[in-house]
Amino acid sequence: MDKNSKQLFKQLRLEGFHPLLNYLMPYRKGMSLSVLSGILHHLLGIIGPALGAYLVGVAVIGGKKEQILPYLPILGILVTARIVMYYSDMWFAHEVAFRILVDFRIKLYNAIERVAPAYLLKQRSGELAATLMADVEVLEWFFAHTAGAFLVAVAVPLITLGMMFTMHWILPLILLPFIFILFSIPFWFKKKADQQGVETRERLAAVHGEAIDGIQGLREIVSFNHKSGYTARLSRYSESLYESLLAYGKRMGVEGAYLNGVSSLAMVSILVVSALLVVQGSLNKQWLPVIMILAANIFSPILEVAAMGRNFSIILAAAKRVAAVLETEETVKDTGKIQLNKSNELKIAFHDVDFTYGKELPLVLNKASFQVNHGETVALVGESGVGKTTCINLLQRFWDVTGGKITIEGTDIRSLSLDSLRSLITVVPQEIYLFNLSIRENIRMGNPKATDEEVEKAAKAAHIHEFIMGLPEGYDTNAGERGLKMSGGQRQRLAIARAFLKDSPILILDEALSSLDTENERLLQQSLNDLRKGKTTLIVAHRLSTFKEADRLVVLQDGKVTETGNHTSLVQRKGYYYDLINAQIASVAV
Ligand SMILES: Nc1ncnc2c1ncn2[C@@H]1O[C@H](COP(=O)(O)OP(=O)(O)OP(=O)(O)O)[C@@H](O)[C@H]1O
């Protein structure tokens, strides 16, 4: 889209649609066919009845059978053509609209993925789901019914006015002011409507967000007996949605009343003027039935567009929300080209890394430097909130460092392509997300090309094979349903099975805070020890047992690395780490 069109959309206060038009370009052929058949369908809807009315007029002035009968086949053709055009209007409009919606959902998902996770942290997942589903659905109105209908509403009245002009020059002059008023009515209400549209979509998204919160947090709601608190909140959100929907409905009612009033007045005026013209003798009375038909039909496409205009604010608000996601700039740019060999052991190094989550926020990391050598296991240690998770987020480039650099095997990670970087790293998260797929497919996500045998081998290595075989459908059991019934330890071992399949040279373990029972802990440790072999491993550590097992500890304090060494040497040093674990032991003992 060029600058001028952007300006025009701004003047019409329709900026929200501008980005969407860019996405319409590939579908212009289908859209043009839809507009063309829409215009023909509406015109034929007027020409057919007008011809019928003309024949009535001929009969009224005492015409002969021979003057009427030859037109009957033409009437038949017009009616058939109208049916065909109606069908193709609907077909093309919806074909294009639904195809665009399919593409949009994918585009939106890709856009969300591109800006994740920074963007996700600012948005509630329920609200994003609302954008992905409900807002995109609303756009169907725009794509299927707006652009084409608007052109029809301009073309059909123009042609009809032309037809009236051939009967008497004054007739179009009577109608023009009414048409102008009808077109302008939606603009009288536009400011209020836009505000209501945005408010309604926001409140709807908030209700979605709250509902999804209620489902995701069901366990907490039940265990903390928080049902009344939650329903009170849900009902507050729903009430506020109700209020804005009601205000929206009232405004639509007033607008509709104006539209109907003006179009009825226009129709009455044209009939009265025509009747007077006939009485005066300046209009042939055989045109009267034709004028009645034209007057009755000229407004229907305008009213259709105006009705749409009344919903425009909702569409505009949805368009703005969709565009906001599509146009969000990615948090990190994927401009690096270098690919590192996955099969080598790799060294990670943080060089004087500074980082803040926002310009106005304090530095989380302040000249932090440390390295993890080939095949070494390093545990990041420090108080809660010191920046351990931040380090692993930076290593994966969810955000970029604000100062200093992170290197893998000496190469700045910003010079690697994101795909290559992420293929080098496997994360075993605290909480694995299980998709609504079989356990086999959930594990296979580690490597989509893995065979069933390889999946089972990975599960055996993660000590989860026995558990899976004990399920009614073994590896074919749906993890989405069964996932909830797995213990924390079992879920983490499933994550480890995925990690075995991915087999990348760098491993990140985000250790769970919650402790596991002895058996689960033993199995987990065994599988982790096997997984770590030959890999460069960075652990976000919370447990004393992990501190003791790591080759080296990197102690973070006030954004800096203040101590490094193994557990025994740091304890002997009696510094910050010593105080930290003493405090931890004391808190466990209390
Ligand atoms: N997305 C974010 N936006 C703003 N601040 C953030 C964000 N994520 C983390 N922080 C802040 O950055 C600091 C470091 O957080 P981080 O999660 O890295 O700590 P941590 O050491 O991993 O903590 P824990 O041991 O509790 O998991 C904290 O003060 C946290 O509040």
The ligand as a Gaussian input file, in Angstrom:
#p B3LYP/6-31G(d) Opt

LIG

0 1
 N        9.543000     -10.460000      31.392000
 C       10.033000      -9.767000      32.396000
 N        9.816000      -8.446000      32.447000
 C       10.314000      -7.708000      33.458000
 N       11.050000      -8.221000      34.465000
 C       11.297000      -9.537000      34.469000
 C       10.805000     -10.383000      33.441000
 N       11.194000     -11.659000      33.708000
 C       11.923000     -11.587000      34.860000
 N       11.984000     -10.328000      35.313000
 C       12.688000      -9.848000      36.504000
 O       14.067000     -10.126000      36.302000
 C       14.674000     -10.555000      37.499000
 C       15.360000     -11.911000      37.278000
 O       14.353000     -12.895000      37.044000
 P       14.724000     -14.419000      36.793000
 O       13.462000     -15.128000      36.471000
 O       15.814000     -14.493000      35.802000
 O       15.254000     -14.853000      38.210000
 P       15.653000     -16.311000      38.737000
 O       16.975000     -16.151000      39.374000
 O       15.525000     -17.305000      37.659000
 O       14.528000     -16.529000      39.838000
 P       13.925000     -17.929000      40.420000
 O       15.035000     -18.640000      41.090000
 O       12.905000     -17.449000      41.391000
 O       13.356000     -18.670000      39.260000
 C       13.573000     -10.582000      38.549000
 O       13.649000      -9.399000      39.296000
 C       12.304000     -10.630000      37.750000
 O       11.275000      -9.981000      38.437000

